[in-house]
Amino acid sequence: MNSRIYKEVHFDASHRLLHYKGKCANLHGHRWKVEVWIDGAVDKDTCILIDYNTIKNIIERFDHQILLNRDDPMVPCIQQFQQVITTPGDPTSELLAVLIRDMIEDECSAPGREIKVTKLRVWESPTCYAEITA
């Protein structure tokens, strides 16, 4: 049996956009919201596609973190005091959507069972989001 599930997760994190000209080039924070739609075959034993808590735990790895481009000169300075999550480019909502999708698909697929993130939105404010679809 195939099914589609939806999960919404919030996290707080700061970032800056190294290659952006404007106020977002400064380190600042957001209350991010991630919406995930996942399709796939339901497990025959549990009757579950994916445990909602698994999705939540993957996304919450970003909670209360600093997200920076791995080439950002601030990375080594901040790492002296706390962990920094680095990204292969500026940590925009567009890039975070791709990274989170890949994390979910990599960690939730099992041998003989494939899941597909069919839509994912990353909101960086109540009026702005990036969306990717399969």
N, C-alpha and C positions, 0 to 999 in steps of 0.2 A: 504494500500500500504506500502510495506517495502522499506527501503532505507538505504544507508550507507553514512556517512559523514566523513570528515577528517578535523582536525584543528591542526595548529601548533602555539605554544605559547612559548615565550622566557621569562626568568626571571633571575635576578642576585641574588645570595645568597652565603653565606659562610657556610662552614661545616668543621668538622674534623671527622676522624674515630678513635674512642677511642680504638678499639681493633686491630688496624693495626700497623704493624712495618714498618716504612718508613716515607717519607715526608708528606704523607696525614694524619699522626697523628697530624700534626700542623694545626691550624685554617687557612683556605685559601678560596678563592672565585672562583666561576665559572660563566660563562654565560651559563646557562642551556637552553636546548631546549627540549620541550615536543611535541611529535607527537601523536595524538589520532585518532583512527578509531572507529566509533560507528555505530552499526546496530540496527534497530528497526522499529516499525510501525510509520509512519508519522501521526501526529495529523490531524484529519479529517477537523477541522475548519481552522487551520492556514496553513496546508500543510507543516509543519516544523517538522523535527525529534527532534532536540534540537537547540535552539538559539546558534549560535557560540559564542556570547558574554557571555553566561552562562558558557561555557567551559573555556573561557579565564579568567573570573572572579574567578573561582575555582582555577585554576592553579596560577594565579597572587597573591594568598594569600601568596605564598612563596617568592614573589619579595622583594628584599632588606631586607631579614631576615637572621638570624643566625639559622642554623639547627644543632641540637646536639642530641645525644643519651640521653634519659631521665636520664640515670645513670652517665652521664658525670659530673665530679666535677666542670667544668666550668659553668654549668647552673646557680647555685645560684649567682655566682659572676657577670655574665653578666646581669642577670635579675635585678640587682640593677640599671642598666642604660638603658636597653632596653629589648623589648620582645624577647624571644627565642622560636622557634618552636622545641618542643621535639618529638622524634620518639622512637618507641619501639625497638630500636636497632640502630646500626650505620647508619647514614643517607646516605647510598650508593645510586647510581642510581637504583640499583635493588629494594631496599626497597621503594624509592620514587615512582617508577613505580606502585607498589602495592597500596601504600597509595593514590596516585592520581586517579588510577582506581576506588578504593572503594569510594572515595569522589564523583566522577562523577556519578557512578551508584547509590549511595545513594541519591544524591540530584536531579538527573534528572529523576528518575523513579517516575511515578505517578500512582495512583490507576487505574487499567485497562490498563496501558501502561507501558511496560517494554522496557528498552533500555539495550544494552549490549556493553561494550567496548571490541571489538574483537581483537584489537592490540593497544599497547601503547609503545612508545619508550621514554626513558629519556636519552638525550645526556648530558654528563658533559664536553665534549670537542668536537671539530670538528671531532675527530677520534675515539671516544669511546661512546658507548651507551649500555644500558640494554633494553631488549625488553621482554614484556610479551604478550601472546596470550590467547584467550579464548579457 
